């Protein structure tokens, strides 16, 4: 079994309770709006990291890709920060990971999983603080939404 921590929109804040959960993960995905390179350093110290640049990731992040296609444990992923900029052809991606809205979404459309883990960084308005943990075994995945208390 492979365990994947899926984050977005940390906006310069990596909460200790998020780090605690990520320590049990084999891989971490970050769907952009990182805001500080130190966040990536901290995540890479925990597990291998797939990351895309968000609209708030400026000069320091120019080397980060805007989108990524990759495979983990036989499951094909496509990741981008803002769903609005998805390409027409998503190829054979089974899971689409995105962020930007700060709103959690877990929805299957036409056989693909569309997953926005929400935001686990700085609170925006009254939105929930959340991220996701995906477990893949034998090509089958299941998703746990992790919602943090009002911190």
Secondary structure, DSSP 8 states (H G I E B T S, - for coil): -EEEEEE---TT---HHHHHHHTT-SEEEE-S----HHHHHHHHTTSEEEE---TT--GGGTTS-SEEEEEETTEEEEEES-GGG--S--TT-SEEEE-SS---EEEEETTEEEEE--B-SS--TT--EEEEEEEEETTEEEEEEEEE---
